[in-house]
Amino acid sequence: MTVIIIDGSTVISFVNDETHFQRSVDDAFASLDLNNDGVLSRSELRRGFESLRLLENHFGMDVTTTPEELTKLYDSIFEKFDLDKSGTVDRKEFGDELKSILLAIADGLGSNPIQMLVDDDGEGRNFLKQAADLEASKIVSG
């Protein structure tokens, strides 16, 4: 676990740094594309979101969600990523939607810094931690 402090500008800077952002998107996509066919299926994207464990608890309290509710939720997430409605999510769709999500987070944060405890999975898939790391590297080198 790692503690990070970010605000909207941290996230915007990360998204606008094409090299770092694209590398992060490519790495995340590759880790989700289990069969290496260059697209994400509904089940591959779902497994990725399940691994984030977003629905297991809410502010430390266990949350019970029925399988039907989970399927409906993951289907709606997939539909949001599948921009061309092809039934799969390609790398560009994945990156475009992640960018939209991160910019929405940045907008919500504004200039108000927040402190977060993030799970460092060892694979570098946490985009907010990567944003904080990029900002820290610029401060150190600048």
C-alpha positions as CSV (number, residue, x, y, z in Angstrom):
1,M,0.0,0.0,0.0
2,T,1.2,3.5,-0.8
3,V,-0.1,6.9,0.2
4,I,-0.3,9.5,-2.6
5,I,-1.5,13.1,-2.7
6,I,-3.1,14.3,-5.9
7,D,-5.3,17.0,-7.3
8,G,-6.8,17.6,-10.7
9,S,-3.7,19.1,-12.1
10,T,-1.7,15.9,-11.3
11,V,-4.2,13.8,-13.3
12,I,-4.4,16.2,-16.2
13,S,-0.6,16.4,-16.4
14,F,-0.5,12.6,-16.6
15,V,-3.1,12.3,-19.3
16,N,-1.5,15.1,-21.3
17,D,1.9,13.4,-21.2
18,E,1.3,11.3,-24.3
19,T,4.3,9.1,-23.9
20,H,3.6,8.1,-20.2
21,F,-0.1,7.9,-20.6
22,Q,0.0,5.7,-23.8
23,R,2.6,3.4,-22.2
24,S,0.3,3.0,-19.2
25,V,-2.7,2.3,-21.4
26,D,-0.7,-0.2,-23.5
27,D,0.5,-2.0,-20.4
28,A,-3.0,-2.1,-18.8
29,F,-4.5,-3.3,-22.1
30,A,-1.9,-6.1,-22.5
31,S,-2.5,-7.3,-19.0
32,L,-6.3,-7.6,-19.7
33,D,-6.0,-9.1,-23.2
34,L,-5.6,-12.6,-21.9
35,N,-5.8,-14.4,-25.3
36,N,-3.6,-11.8,-27.0
37,D,-6.0,-11.2,-29.8
38,G,-5.7,-7.4,-29.7
39,V,-9.2,-6.7,-28.4
40,L,-10.9,-7.1,-25.1
41,S,-13.9,-9.3,-24.8
42,R,-16.7,-8.6,-22.3
43,S,-15.2,-11.2,-19.9
44,E,-11.7,-9.9,-20.2
45,L,-12.8,-6.4,-19.3
46,R,-15.0,-7.7,-16.5
47,R,-12.1,-9.6,-15.0
48,G,-10.0,-6.4,-15.1
49,F,-12.7,-4.5,-13.2
50,E,-13.3,-7.3,-10.8
51,S,-9.6,-7.3,-10.0
52,L,-9.9,-3.7,-8.8
53,R,-12.2,-4.9,-6.1
54,L,-14.3,-1.7,-6.3
55,L,-17.5,-3.4,-5.2
56,E,-16.3,-5.4,-2.3
57,N,-16.7,-2.7,0.3
58,H,-17.9,0.9,0.6
59,F,-15.9,2.9,3.1
60,G,-14.9,-0.2,5.0
61,M,-18.3,-1.8,5.1
62,D,-19.0,-5.0,3.2
63,V,-21.4,-4.6,0.3
64,T,-23.5,-7.4,-1.0
65,T,-24.4,-7.2,-4.7
66,T,-26.4,-9.9,-6.4
67,P,-24.9,-11.6,-9.5
68,E,-27.6,-10.1,-11.6
69,E,-26.8,-6.6,-10.4
70,L,-23.1,-7.2,-11.1
71,T,-23.8,-8.5,-14.6
72,K,-25.9,-5.4,-15.3
73,L,-23.2,-3.1,-14.0
74,Y,-20.3,-4.8,-15.9
75,D,-22.4,-4.9,-19.1
76,S,-23.0,-1.1,-18.8
77,I,-19.3,-0.5,-18.2
78,F,-18.5,-2.6,-21.3
79,E,-21.0,-0.7,-23.4
80,K,-19.3,2.5,-22.4
81,F,-15.9,1.2,-23.5
82,D,-17.2,-0.4,-26.7
83,L,-17.6,2.9,-28.6
84,D,-18.1,1.4,-32.0
85,K,-20.5,-1.3,-30.7
86,S,-18.5,-4.1,-32.3
87,G,-18.8,-6.4,-29.3
88,T,-15.1,-6.0,-28.4
89,V,-12.9,-3.1,-27.1
90,D,-9.8,-2.3,-29.1
91,R,-6.8,-0.5,-27.7
92,K,-7.9,2.9,-29.0
93,E,-11.4,2.6,-27.4
94,F,-9.8,1.5,-24.2
95,G,-7.4,4.4,-24.1
96,D,-10.1,7.0,-25.1
97,E,-12.4,5.8,-22.4
98,L,-9.7,5.7,-19.7
99,K,-8.8,9.3,-20.7
100,S,-12.4,10.4,-20.3
101,I,-12.6,8.7,-16.9
102,L,-9.4,10.2,-15.7
103,L,-10.3,13.7,-16.9
104,A,-13.7,13.4,-15.1
105,I,-11.8,12.5,-12.0
106,A,-9.5,15.5,-12.5
107,D,-12.5,17.8,-13.0
108,G,-14.1,16.5,-9.8
109,L,-10.9,17.0,-7.8
110,G,-10.2,20.5,-9.2
111,S,-7.4,22.1,-7.2
112,N,-8.4,20.4,-4.0
113,P,-5.6,17.9,-3.0
114,I,-6.7,14.5,-1.7
115,Q,-4.7,11.9,0.1
116,M,-5.3,8.3,-1.1
117,L,-4.1,4.9,0.0
118,V,-3.6,2.9,-3.1
119,D,-2.8,-0.8,-3.6
120,D,0.5,-1.0,-5.5
121,D,-0.2,-4.2,-7.4
122,G,3.4,-4.5,-8.4
123,E,2.4,-4.3,-12.1
124,G,1.9,-0.6,-12.3
125,R,-1.7,-0.7,-13.3
126,N,-2.9,2.0,-10.9
127,F,-3.3,5.1,-13.1
128,L,-3.7,7.6,-10.2
129,K,-0.5,6.3,-8.6
130,Q,1.3,6.6,-12.0
131,A,0.0,10.2,-12.2
132,A,1.4,10.9,-8.8
133,D,4.7,9.2,-9.6
134,L,5.1,11.2,-12.8
135,E,4.5,14.5,-11.0
136,A,7.0,13.5,-8.3
137,S,9.6,12.6,-11.0
138,K,9.1,16.1,-12.6
139,I,9.6,17.8,-9.2
140,V,12.8,15.8,-8.5
141,S,14.3,16.4,-11.9
142,G,13.1,20.0,-12.3
